[in-house]
Amino acid sequence: MTKENVVKAHIGDIPRQNPCAQCGAPIPQPDWIEAGDGRISYLWTCRACNYRFEAVAIFDEGAVAHPPLAA
């Protein structure tokens, strides 16, 4: 992962050891993280079977409507 990929993500918030959607092998970390309005997309590549897939986290409407004012 490059520094640009994790600009908006905190290190503790990045999912780890996600199981592959094809074979179930654990994947240490996503290849790509992309934040959008009310969602974050994660691109995963399994090194065991070369399967690539995307997982999307969708936020509650309240979190999107009232984002924090300061970090």
C-alpha positions as a Markdown table, in Angstrom:
| # | Residue | x | y | z |
|---|---|---|---|---|
| 1 | Met | 0.0 | 0.0 | 0.0 |
| 2 | Thr | 1.2 | 3.5 | -0.7 |
| 3 | Lys | 1.0 | 6.5 | 1.6 |
| 4 | Glu | -1.7 | 8.0 | -0.6 |
| 5 | Asn | -4.0 | 5.0 | -0.1 |
| 6 | Val | -4.2 | 5.5 | 3.6 |
| 7 | Val | -4.3 | 9.3 | 3.9 |
| 8 | Lys | -7.9 | 9.4 | 5.2 |
| 9 | Ala | -7.7 | 6.1 | 7.2 |
| 10 | His | -6.3 | 5.7 | 10.6 |
| 11 | Ile | -3.9 | 2.7 | 11.0 |
| 12 | Gly | -6.2 | 1.1 | 13.6 |
| 13 | Asp | -9.2 | 1.5 | 11.2 |
| 14 | Ile | -7.8 | -0.5 | 8.3 |
| 15 | Pro | -9.3 | -4.0 | 8.2 |
| 16 | Arg | -6.7 | -6.9 | 8.6 |
| 17 | Gln | -6.8 | -10.6 | 7.9 |
| 18 | Asn | -10.0 | -10.4 | 5.8 |
| 19 | Pro | -10.9 | -13.9 | 4.5 |
| 20 | Cys | -10.8 | -14.3 | 0.7 |
| 21 | Ala | -14.3 | -14.4 | -0.8 |
| 22 | Gln | -13.2 | -17.3 | -3.1 |
| 23 | Cys | -11.0 | -19.6 | -1.0 |
| 24 | Gly | -11.2 | -18.3 | 2.5 |
| 25 | Ala | -7.5 | -17.7 | 3.0 |
| 26 | Pro | -6.7 | -14.6 | 5.2 |
| 27 | Ile | -5.5 | -11.5 | 3.4 |
| 28 | Pro | -3.2 | -9.3 | 5.5 |
| 29 | Gln | -4.4 | -5.9 | 4.3 |
| 30 | Pro | -6.3 | -4.3 | 1.4 |
| 31 | Asp | -4.4 | -3.3 | -1.8 |
| 32 | Trp | -6.4 | -0.1 | -2.1 |
| 33 | Ile | -8.7 | 2.0 | 0.1 |
| 34 | Glu | -11.0 | 4.6 | -1.5 |
| 35 | Ala | -13.3 | 6.9 | 0.6 |
| 36 | Gly | -16.5 | 8.3 | -0.8 |
| 37 | Asp | -19.6 | 10.1 | 0.4 |
| 38 | Gly | -21.0 | 7.8 | 3.1 |
| 39 | Arg | -18.8 | 4.8 | 2.2 |
| 40 | Ile | -15.3 | 3.3 | 2.1 |
| 41 | Ser | -14.3 | 0.8 | -0.6 |
| 42 | Tyr | -11.5 | -1.8 | 0.0 |
| 43 | Leu | -9.9 | -3.7 | -2.9 |
| 44 | Trp | -8.5 | -7.1 | -1.8 |
| 45 | Thr | -6.2 | -9.5 | -3.7 |
| 46 | Cys | -5.8 | -13.1 | -2.4 |
| 47 | Arg | -2.2 | -14.3 | -2.8 |
| 48 | Ala | -3.3 | -17.9 | -2.4 |
| 49 | Cys | -5.7 | -18.1 | -5.4 |
| 50 | Asn | -5.2 | -14.6 | -7.1 |
| 51 | Tyr | -8.9 | -13.8 | -6.7 |
| 52 | Arg | -9.6 | -10.0 | -6.5 |
| 53 | Phe | -12.7 | -8.5 | -4.9 |
| 54 | Glu | -14.1 | -5.3 | -3.5 |
| 55 | Ala | -15.7 | -4.9 | -0.1 |
| 56 | Val | -17.7 | -1.7 | 0.7 |
| 57 | Ala | -18.4 | -0.3 | 4.2 |
| 58 | Ile | -21.5 | 2.0 | 4.2 |
| 59 | Phe | -21.9 | 4.5 | 7.0 |
| 60 | Asp | -25.0 | 5.3 | 8.9 |
| 61 | Glu | -26.9 | 8.3 | 7.5 |
| 62 | Gly | -26.4 | 10.2 | 10.8 |
| 63 | Ala | -22.6 | 9.8 | 10.5 |
| 64 | Val | -22.7 | 11.2 | 7.0 |
| 65 | Ala | -25.2 | 14.1 | 7.7 |
| 66 | His | -23.2 | 15.2 | 10.8 |
| 67 | Pro | -19.5 | 14.7 | 10.1 |
| 68 | Pro | -17.1 | 15.7 | 12.9 |
| 69 | Leu | -16.0 | 19.4 | 12.9 |
| 70 | Ala | -12.4 | 18.8 | 13.8 |
| 71 | Ala | -10.0 | 15.8 | 13.8 |
